[in-house]
Amino acid sequence: MADSDHNRTLPHVTRRTSLAIVAGSLMARMTKANPAMPATGDTTLDPALSLWRDWTEAHQNACRLGRQQQALERELVSIAGFPTVEVRIPDRLEPISVTTDADIDRWLGRDDNLAMARASARTALAIRRRAWEAADERIGYSRIRQEEEAATEEGEQIAEALWDCPARSLAGAAGKLHAALIMGETSEDCEEFPWPQLRSVLADLVRLDSAPVTGIEAA
């Protein structure tokens, strides 16, 4: 297929619409305890669908913590500024921004003529760090960042289990594709191949599954 065909926009299949529909459909199936019916006749819930639910919860938690972390970072910067200082380097017109003592030594070297500049930079950086750490402790930025990192790692681990789990139903396959789309797309309503095409496949799976469709906002 030519590249021009790959890049063609598929009508009526936007990321927000397709992912919201499939999330609502799958959540409705889980909420109503309507088991996926595999070909074997086993009426137990599709394990892929169960993993998709666990992944969705972890992903939404990571997104919530990410938004909280970003807001706290903005607040922290407004209170204390970034823990950096600018140092002037001989033969350079513009100052260099440094964040560690090692950076100071690297840029200012060990020249005795620059000893005062090094000491002054270290003192200024230590003051900035103390202000940053004190404000951080008050508002809890680092704690939320660690929680977000843990939640992201948990979601990635569940996603790996989801990819390895064979789906027993259309709903399970839709859940796997839904997670892949959310994790893989670089931007909302990305029109680069293969994302519009995969959203089209996802819409087909939802339609063929015939599960109740209840639109909810995708994360």
FIKELO-919461 format. One line per 5 residues: number of its first residue (from 1); their letters; for each residue x negated, y, z negated of N, C-alpha, C. Coordinates in nm, 2 decimals, padded with zeros to 4 digits, always signed. Example, Ala and Ser with C-alpha at 12.3 -4.5 7.8 and 13.67 -1.06 7.14 Angstrom:
2
1 = AS = -01.32,-00.57,-00.78,-01.23,-00.45,-00.78,-01.32,-00.33,-00.78  -01.28,-00.22,-00.71,-01.37,-00.11,-00.71,-01.29,+00.00,-00.79
***
This chain:
219
1 = MADSD = -00.08,-00.12,+00.00,+00.00,+00.00,+00.00,-00.09,+00.12,+00.00  -00.05,+00.22,+00.07,-00.13,+00.35,+00.08,-00.12,+00.42,-00.04  -00.23,+00.51,-00.07,-00.23,+00.59,-00.19,-00.11,+00.68,-00.19  -00.07,+00.73,-00.08,+00.04,+00.82,-00.07,+00.17,+00.76,-00.12  +00.18,+00.63,-00.10,+00.30,+00.55,-00.16,+00.28,+00.54,-00.31
6 = HNRTL = +00.16,+00.52,-00.35,+00.14,+00.50,-00.50,+00.18,+00.63,-00.57  +00.16,+00.74,-00.51,+00.18,+00.87,-00.58,+00.32,+00.92,-00.57  +00.40,+00.85,-00.49,+00.54,+00.90,-00.47,+00.62,+00.90,-00.60  +00.69,+01.00,-00.62,+00.77,+01.01,-00.74,+00.90,+00.93,-00.73  +00.93,+00.84,-00.83,+01.05,+00.76,-00.83,+01.16,+00.84,-00.89
11 = PHVTR = +01.27,+00.86,-00.82,+01.38,+00.94,-00.87,+01.45,+00.89,-01.00  +01.48,+00.98,-01.08,+01.57,+00.95,-01.20,+01.50,+00.85,-01.30  +01.37,+00.84,-01.30,+01.30,+00.76,-01.39,+01.19,+00.84,-01.46  +01.23,+00.92,-01.56,+01.14,+01.00,-01.63,+01.09,+00.92,-01.76  +00.98,+00.96,-01.81,+00.93,+00.89,-01.92,+01.02,+00.90,-02.04
16 = RTSLA = +01.07,+01.03,-02.07,+01.15,+01.05,-02.19,+01.28,+00.97,-02.17  +01.34,+00.97,-02.05,+01.47,+00.90,-02.04,+01.45,+00.75,-02.05  +01.36,+00.69,-01.97,+01.35,+00.55,-01.97,+01.30,+00.50,-02.11  +01.21,+00.56,-02.18,+01.16,+00.51,-02.30,+01.27,+00.53,-02.41  +01.34,+00.64,-02.41,+01.45,+00.66,-02.50,+01.56,+00.55,-02.49
21 = IVAGS = +01.59,+00.52,-02.36,+01.69,+00.42,-02.34,+01.65,+00.28,-02.39  +01.53,+00.24,-02.35,+01.48,+00.11,-02.39,+01.47,+00.10,-02.54  +01.42,+00.21,-02.61,+01.40,+00.20,-02.75,+01.54,+00.19,-02.82  +01.64,+00.26,-02.77,+01.77,+00.25,-02.83,+01.83,+00.12,-02.80  +01.81,+00.06,-02.69,+01.87,-00.07,-02.65,+01.81,-00.18,-02.74
26 = LMARM = +01.68,-00.18,-02.76,+01.61,-00.28,-02.84,+01.64,-00.26,-02.99  +01.65,-00.14,-03.03,+01.68,-00.12,-03.17,+01.82,-00.16,-03.20  +01.91,-00.14,-03.11,+02.05,-00.18,-03.13,+02.06,-00.34,-03.14  +01.97,-00.40,-03.06,+01.97,-00.55,-03.07,+01.92,-00.59,-03.20  +01.81,-00.53,-03.25,+01.76,-00.56,-03.38,+01.86,-00.53,-03.49
31 = TKANP = +01.92,-00.41,-03.49,+02.01,-00.37,-03.60,+02.13,-00.46,-03.61  +02.18,-00.50,-03.49,+02.30,-00.59,-03.49,+02.27,-00.74,-03.51  +02.14,-00.77,-03.52,+02.09,-00.91,-03.54,+02.15,-00.99,-03.43  +02.14,-00.94,-03.31,+02.19,-01.01,-03.19,+02.06,-01.08,-03.13  +02.05,-01.21,-03.16,+01.92,-01.28,-03.12,+01.90,-01.29,-02.97
36 = AMPAT = +01.78,-01.27,-02.93,+01.74,-01.29,-02.79,+01.76,-01.44,-02.76  +01.81,-01.48,-02.65,+01.84,-01.62,-02.61,+01.73,-01.67,-02.52  +01.63,-01.74,-02.57,+01.53,-01.80,-02.48,+01.59,-01.91,-02.40  +01.51,-01.95,-02.29,+01.56,-02.06,-02.20,+01.58,-02.19,-02.27  +01.50,-02.21,-02.38,+01.51,-02.34,-02.45,+01.64,-02.36,-02.53
41 = GDTTL = +01.72,-02.25,-02.55,+01.84,-02.26,-02.62,+01.82,-02.22,-02.77  +01.69,-02.20,-02.81,+01.67,-02.16,-02.95,+01.73,-02.03,-02.97  +01.80,-02.01,-03.08,+01.87,-01.88,-03.11,+01.79,-01.79,-03.20  +01.66,-01.83,-03.24,+01.58,-01.74,-03.32,+01.55,-01.62,-03.24  +01.52,-01.51,-03.32,+01.49,-01.39,-03.26,+01.35,-01.40,-03.18
46 = DPALS = +01.35,-01.34,-03.07,+01.23,-01.34,-02.99,+01.11,-01.28,-03.07  +01.00,-01.36,-03.09,+00.89,-01.30,-03.18,+00.83,-01.18,-03.12  +00.83,-01.17,-02.98,+00.78,-01.05,-02.92,+00.86,-00.93,-02.96  +00.99,-00.94,-02.97,+01.08,-00.84,-03.00,+01.06,-00.79,-03.15  +01.04,-00.90,-03.23,+01.01,-00.87,-03.37,+00.88,-00.79,-03.39
51 = LWRDW = +00.78,-00.83,-03.31,+00.65,-00.76,-03.32,+00.67,-00.61,-03.26  +00.75,-00.60,-03.16,+00.77,-00.47,-03.10,+00.84,-00.38,-03.21  +00.93,-00.43,-03.29,+00.99,-00.35,-03.40,+00.88,-00.31,-03.50  +00.79,-00.40,-03.54,+00.69,-00.37,-03.63,+00.59,-00.26,-03.57  +00.56,-00.28,-03.44,+00.47,-00.18,-03.38,+00.54,-00.04,-03.37
56 = TEAHQ = +00.67,-00.04,-03.34,+00.74,+00.09,-03.34,+00.74,+00.16,-03.47  +00.76,+00.09,-03.58,+00.75,+00.15,-03.71,+00.61,+00.20,-03.74  +00.51,+00.12,-03.71,+00.37,+00.17,-03.73,+00.34,+00.29,-03.65  +00.38,+00.29,-03.52,+00.35,+00.40,-03.43,+00.42,+00.52,-03.47  +00.55,+00.51,-03.51,+00.62,+00.63,-03.55,+00.56,+00.69,-03.68
61 = NACRL = +00.51,+00.60,-03.77,+00.45,+00.65,-03.89,+00.32,+00.72,-03.86  +00.24,+00.66,-03.77,+00.11,+00.73,-03.73,+00.14,+00.86,-03.66  +00.25,+00.87,-03.58,+00.28,+01.00,-03.52,+00.32,+01.10,-03.62  +00.40,+01.06,-03.72,+00.44,+01.15,-03.83,+00.32,+01.20,-03.90  +00.23,+01.11,-03.94,+00.11,+01.15,-04.01,+00.02,+01.24,-03.93
66 = GRQQQ = +00.02,+01.21,-03.80,-00.06,+01.29,-03.71,-00.02,+01.44,-03.70  +00.12,+01.45,-03.69,+00.17,+01.59,-03.69,+00.14,+01.66,-03.83  +00.16,+01.58,-03.94,+00.13,+01.64,-04.07,-00.02,+01.68,-04.08  -00.11,+01.59,-04.03,-00.25,+01.62,-04.04,-00.29,+01.74,-03.96  -00.23,+01.76,-03.84,-00.26,+01.88,-03.76,-00.21,+02.01,-03.83
71 = ALERE = -00.09,+02.00,-03.89,-00.04,+02.12,-03.96,-00.13,+02.15,-04.08  -00.18,+02.05,-04.15,-00.26,+02.08,-04.26,-00.40,+02.13,-04.22  -00.45,+02.08,-04.11,-00.58,+02.13,-04.06,-00.57,+02.28,-04.02  -00.46,+02.32,-03.96,-00.44,+02.46,-03.93,-00.44,+02.54,-04.05  -00.37,+02.49,-04.15,-00.36,+02.56,-04.28,-00.50,+02.57,-04.35
76 = LVSIA = -00.57,+02.46,-04.34,-00.70,+02.46,-04.40,-00.80,+02.56,-04.34  -00.79,+02.56,-04.20,-00.88,+02.66,-04.13,-00.84,+02.80,-04.16  -00.71,+02.82,-04.18,-00.66,+02.96,-04.21,-00.71,+03.00,-04.35  -00.72,+02.90,-04.44,-00.76,+02.93,-04.58,-00.91,+02.95,-04.59  -00.99,+02.85,-04.53,-01.13,+02.84,-04.56,-01.22,+02.86,-04.44
81 = GFPTV = -01.16,+02.86,-04.32,-01.24,+02.86,-04.20,-01.31,+02.73,-04.18  -01.37,+02.71,-04.06,-01.45,+02.59,-04.04,-01.58,+02.59,-04.12  -01.62,+02.47,-04.17,-01.75,+02.47,-04.25,-01.87,+02.47,-04.16  -01.89,+02.59,-04.09,-02.00,+02.60,-04.00,-02.06,+02.74,-04.02  -02.18,+02.76,-03.98,-02.25,+02.89,-03.98,-02.32,+02.91,-03.85
86 = EVRIP = -02.34,+03.03,-03.82,-02.42,+03.06,-03.69,-02.56,+03.10,-03.73  -02.65,+03.05,-03.65,-02.79,+03.08,-03.67,-02.85,+03.14,-03.54  -02.94,+03.23,-03.56,-03.00,+03.29,-03.44,-03.14,+03.22,-03.42  -03.16,+03.18,-03.29,-03.28,+03.11,-03.25,-03.37,+03.20,-03.17  -03.50,+03.20,-03.20,-03.59,+03.28,-03.12,-03.57,+03.25,-02.97
91 = DRLEP = -03.58,+03.35,-02.89,-03.57,+03.34,-02.75,-03.43,+03.30,-02.70  -03.33,+03.30,-02.78,-03.19,+03.28,-02.74,-03.11,+03.40,-02.77  -03.03,+03.44,-02.67,-02.95,+03.56,-02.68,-02.83,+03.54,-02.78  -02.77,+03.42,-02.76,-02.65,+03.39,-02.84,-02.68,+03.30,-02.96  -02.61,+03.32,-03.07,-02.63,+03.23,-03.19,-02.58,+03.09,-03.17
96 = ISVTT = -02.63,+03.00,-03.25,-02.59,+02.86,-03.24,-02.51,+02.83,-03.36  -02.39,+02.76,-03.34,-02.31,+02.72,-03.45,-02.36,+02.58,-03.50  -02.38,+02.57,-03.63,-02.43,+02.45,-03.69,-02.33,+02.40,-03.81  -02.33,+02.27,-03.83,-02.24,+02.22,-03.93,-02.32,+02.14,-04.04  -02.44,+02.11,-04.02,-02.52,+02.03,-04.12,-02.66,+02.09,-04.14
101 = DADID = -02.72,+02.05,-04.25,-02.86,+02.10,-04.28,-02.95,+02.04,-04.17  -02.92,+01.92,-04.12,-03.01,+01.87,-04.02,-03.00,+01.95,-03.89  -02.89,+02.01,-03.86,-02.88,+02.10,-03.75,-02.96,+02.22,-03.77  -02.96,+02.27,-03.89,-03.04,+02.39,-03.92,-03.19,+02.36,-03.90  -03.23,+02.25,-03.95,-03.37,+02.21,-03.93,-03.41,+02.19,-03.79
106 = RWLGR = -03.31,+02.13,-03.71,-03.34,+02.10,-03.57,-03.36,+02.23,-03.49  -03.27,+02.33,-03.52,-03.28,+02.45,-03.44,-03.38,+02.55,-03.49  -03.40,+02.55,-03.62,-03.50,+02.65,-03.68,-03.63,+02.59,-03.71  -03.64,+02.46,-03.69,-03.77,+02.40,-03.71,-03.83,+02.41,-03.84  -03.97,+02.40,-03.85,-04.04,+02.41,-03.98,-04.14,+02.52,-03.98
111 = DDNLA = -04.12,+02.61,-03.89,-04.20,+02.73,-03.88,-04.19,+02.81,-04.01  -04.30,+02.84,-04.08,-04.30,+02.92,-04.20,-04.24,+03.06,-04.18  -04.25,+03.11,-04.06,-04.19,+03.24,-04.03,-04.04,+03.24,-04.03  -03.98,+03.12,-04.02,-03.83,+03.10,-04.02,-03.78,+03.04,-04.15  -03.87,+03.03,-04.25,-03.83,+02.97,-04.38,-03.71,+03.05,-04.44
116 = MARAS = -03.72,+03.18,-04.44,-03.61,+03.26,-04.50,-03.48,+03.24,-04.42  -03.49,+03.23,-04.29,-03.37,+03.21,-04.21,-03.31,+03.07,-04.24  -03.39,+02.97,-04.26,-03.34,+02.84,-04.29,-03.27,+02.84,-04.42  -03.33,+02.90,-04.52,-03.28,+02.90,-04.66,-03.14,+02.98,-04.66  -03.14,+03.09,-04.59,-03.02,+03.17,-04.58,-02.91,+03.09,-04.51
121 = ARTAL = -02.94,+03.02,-04.40,-02.84,+02.94,-04.33,-02.79,+02.82,-04.42  -02.88,+02.76,-04.49,-02.83,+02.65,-04.58,-02.74,+02.70,-04.69  -02.78,+02.81,-04.75,-02.69,+02.87,-04.86,-02.55,+02.91,-04.80  -02.55,+02.97,-04.69,-02.42,+03.01,-04.63,-02.34,+02.89,-04.59  -02.40,+02.78,-04.54,-02.33,+02.66,-04.51,-02.28,+02.59,-04.63
126 = AIRRR = -02.36,+02.59,-04.74,-02.31,+02.53,-04.87,-02.19,+02.60,-04.92  -02.19,+02.73,-04.91,-02.07,+02.81,-04.96,-01.95,+02.77,-04.87  -01.97,+02.77,-04.74,-01.85,+02.73,-04.66,-01.80,+02.59,-04.69  -01.89,+02.50,-04.71,-01.85,+02.36,-04.74,-01.77,+02.36,-04.87  -01.82,+02.43,-04.97,-01.75,+02.42,-05.10,-01.61,+02.48,-05.09
131 = AWEAA = -01.60,+02.59,-05.01,-01.47,+02.65,-04.99,-01.37,+02.55,-04.91  -01.43,+02.49,-04.81,-01.35,+02.39,-04.73,-01.31,+02.27,-04.82  -01.40,+02.22,-04.90,-01.36,+02.10,-04.98,-01.26,+02.14,-05.09  -01.28,+02.26,-05.15,-01.18,+02.30,-05.25,-01.04,+02.31,-05.19  -01.03,+02.38,-05.08,-00.90,+02.39,-05.01,-00.85,+02.26,-04.97
136 = DERIG = -00.93,+02.17,-04.92,-00.89,+02.04,-04.87,-00.83,+01.96,-04.99  -00.90,+01.97,-05.11,-00.85,+01.90,-05.22,-00.71,+01.95,-05.26  -00.69,+02.08,-05.25,-00.56,+02.14,-05.29,-00.45,+02.09,-05.20  -00.47,+02.10,-05.07,-00.36,+02.07,-04.97,-00.36,+01.92,-04.92  -00.46,+01.85,-04.94,-00.46,+01.70,-04.91,-00.48,+01.67,-04.77
141 = YSRIR = -00.56,+01.75,-04.69,-00.58,+01.73,-04.55,-00.66,+01.60,-04.53  -00.77,+01.58,-04.60,-00.85,+01.45,-04.58,-00.77,+01.33,-04.61  -00.69,+01.34,-04.71,-00.61,+01.22,-04.75,-00.51,+01.18,-04.64  -00.44,+01.28,-04.59,-00.35,+01.25,-04.48,-00.42,+01.21,-04.35  -00.54,+01.26,-04.33,-00.61,+01.22,-04.21,-00.65,+01.07,-04.22
146 = QEEEA = -00.69,+01.03,-04.34,-00.73,+00.89,-04.37,-00.60,+00.80,-04.35  -00.49,+00.85,-04.40,-00.37,+00.77,-04.39,-00.33,+00.76,-04.24  -00.35,+00.86,-04.16,-00.31,+00.86,-04.02,-00.41,+00.76,-03.95  -00.53,+00.76,-03.98,-00.63,+00.67,-03.92,-00.59,+00.52,-03.95  -00.55,+00.50,-04.08,-00.51,+00.36,-04.12,-00.38,+00.32,-04.04
151 = ATEEG = -00.29,+00.41,-04.03,-00.16,+00.38,-03.96,-00.19,+00.36,-03.81  -00.28,+00.43,-03.75,-00.31,+00.41,-03.61,-00.38,+00.28,-03.59  -00.47,+00.24,-03.68,-00.54,+00.11,-03.67,-00.44,+00.00,-03.69  -00.34,+00.02,-03.78,-00.24,-00.09,-03.80,-00.16,-00.10,-03.68  -00.12,+00.01,-03.61,-00.04,+00.00,-03.49,-00.12,-00.07,-03.38
156 = EQIAE = -00.25,-00.04,-03.37,-00.33,-00.10,-03.27,-00.34,-00.25,-03.29  -00.35,-00.29,-03.42,-00.36,-00.44,-03.45,-00.23,-00.51,-03.41  -00.12,-00.45,-03.45,+00.01,-00.51,-03.41,+00.03,-00.51,-03.26  -00.02,-00.41,-03.19,-00.01,-00.41,-03.04,-00.08,-00.52,-02.98  -00.20,-00.55,-03.04,-00.28,-00.66,-02.99,-00.21,-00.79,-03.00
161 = ALWDC = -00.14,-00.81,-03.12,-00.06,-00.93,-03.14,+00.06,-00.93,-03.05  +00.11,-00.82,-03.02,+00.23,-00.81,-02.93,+00.18,-00.85,-02.79  +00.07,-00.80,-02.74,+00.02,-00.84,-02.60,+00.00,-00.99,-02.59  -00.05,-01.05,-02.71,-00.08,-01.20,-02.70,+00.04,-01.28,-02.72  +00.16,-01.22,-02.76,+00.28,-01.30,-02.79,+00.36,-01.32,-02.66
166 = PARSL = +00.38,-01.44,-02.61,+00.47,-01.45,-02.49,+00.62,-01.42,-02.52  +00.67,-01.33,-02.44,+00.81,-01.29,-02.46,+00.91,-01.41,-02.43  +01.01,-01.43,-02.50,+01.11,-01.53,-02.47,+01.24,-01.48,-02.41  +01.24,-01.35,-02.38,+01.36,-01.28,-02.34,+01.33,-01.16,-02.26  +01.42,-01.11,-02.18,+01.41,-00.98,-02.11,+01.38,-00.87,-02.22
171 = AGAAG = +01.45,-00.88,-02.33,+01.44,-00.77,-02.43,+01.29,-00.77,-02.48  +01.24,-00.89,-02.51,+01.10,-00.90,-02.56,+01.00,-00.85,-02.45  +01.02,-00.88,-02.33,+00.94,-00.83,-02.22,+00.95,-00.68,-02.21  +01.07,-00.62,-02.23,+01.09,-00.48,-02.22,+01.02,-00.41,-02.34  +01.02,-00.48,-02.45,+00.95,-00.42,-02.57,+00.80,-00.41,-02.55
176 = KLHAA = +00.74,-00.51,-02.49,+00.60,-00.51,-02.46,+00.57,-00.40,-02.36  +00.65,-00.39,-02.26,+00.62,-00.28,-02.16,+00.64,-00.14,-02.22  +00.75,-00.13,-02.30,+00.77,+00.00,-02.37,+00.65,+00.04,-02.45  +00.59,-00.05,-02.53,+00.48,-00.02,-02.61,+00.36,+00.02,-02.52  +00.34,-00.06,-02.41,+00.23,-00.03,-02.32,+00.24,+00.11,-02.26
181 = LIMGE = +00.36,+00.15,-02.22,+00.38,+00.28,-02.16,+00.35,+00.39,-02.26  +00.40,+00.38,-02.38,+00.38,+00.48,-02.48,+00.23,+00.50,-02.51  +00.16,+00.38,-02.52,+00.02,+00.39,-02.56,-00.07,+00.42,-02.44  -00.03,+00.39,-02.32,-00.11,+00.41,-02.20,-00.10,+00.54,-02.13  +00.02,+00.60,-02.12,+00.03,+00.72,-02.04,-00.05,+00.83,-02.10
186 = TSEDC = -00.11,+00.91,-02.01,-00.20,+01.02,-02.06,-00.12,+01.15,-02.08  +00.00,+01.16,-02.03,+00.09,+01.27,-02.05,+00.23,+01.24,-02.02  +00.32,+01.32,-02.08,+00.46,+01.29,-02.06,+00.50,+01.31,-01.92  +00.59,+01.22,-01.86,+00.63,+01.22,-01.72,+00.51,+01.22,-01.63  +00.41,+01.15,-01.66,+00.29,+01.13,-01.57,+00.34,+01.07,-01.44
191 = EEFPW = +00.30,+01.13,-01.33,+00.34,+01.08,-01.20,+00.24,+01.01,-01.13  +00.12,+00.98,-01.19,+00.02,+00.91,-01.13,+00.05,+00.76,-01.13  +00.01,+00.69,-01.02,+00.03,+00.54,-01.02,-00.05,+00.48,-01.13  +00.00,+00.38,-01.20,+00.13,+00.31,-01.18,+00.24,+00.35,-01.28  +00.23,+00.46,-01.35,+00.32,+00.49,-01.46,+00.47,+00.51,-01.41
196 = PQLRS = +00.50,+00.59,-01.30,+00.64,+00.59,-01.26,+00.69,+00.46,-01.22  +00.61,+00.38,-01.16,+00.65,+00.24,-01.11,+00.68,+00.15,-01.23  +00.60,+00.16,-01.34,+00.62,+00.08,-01.45,+00.74,+00.13,-01.53  +00.77,+00.26,-01.53,+00.90,+00.31,-01.59,+01.02,+00.25,-01.51  +01.00,+00.24,-01.38,+01.11,+00.18,-01.30,+01.13,+00.04,-01.34
201 = VLADL = +01.03,-00.04,-01.36,+01.04,-00.18,-01.40,+01.11,-00.19,-01.54  +01.07,-00.10,-01.63,+01.13,-00.10,-01.76,+01.28,-00.07,-01.75  +01.32,+00.02,-01.67,+01.46,+00.05,-01.65,+01.53,-00.07,-01.60  +01.47,-00.15,-01.51,+01.53,-00.27,-01.45,+01.55,-00.37,-01.56  +01.45,-00.39,-01.65,+01.45,-00.49,-01.76,+01.57,-00.46,-01.85
206 = VRLDS = +01.58,-00.33,-01.88,+01.69,-00.29,-01.97,+01.83,-00.32,-01.91  +01.84,-00.28,-01.78,+01.96,-00.30,-01.71,+02.00,-00.45,-01.70  +01.90,-00.53,-01.67,+01.92,-00.68,-01.66,+01.95,-00.75,-01.79  +01.89,-00.69,-01.90,+01.91,-00.75,-02.03,+02.05,-00.74,-02.08  +02.13,-00.63,-02.03,+02.27,-00.61,-02.07,+02.29,-00.59,-02.22
211 = APVTG = +02.18,-00.55,-02.29,+02.20,-00.52,-02.43,+02.27,-00.39,-02.44  +02.34,-00.36,-02.56,+02.40,-00.23,-02.57,+02.30,-00.12,-02.56  +02.33,-00.01,-02.49,+02.23,+00.09,-02.47,+02.27,+00.21,-02.56  +02.19,+00.24,-02.65,+02.21,+00.36,-02.74,+02.09,+00.45,-02.74  +02.10,+00.56,-02.67,+01.98,+00.64,-02.65,+01.93,+00.70,-02.78
216 = IEAA = +01.80,+00.68,-02.81,+01.74,+00.75,-02.92,+01.61,+00.81,-02.87  +01.56,+00.91,-02.95,+01.44,+00.98,-02.91,+01.32,+00.88,-02.92  +01.25,+00.86,-02.82,+01.13,+00.78,-02.82,+01.02,+00.86,-02.89  +00.93,+00.80,-02.96,+00.82,+00.87,-03.03,+00.72,+00.92,-02.93
***
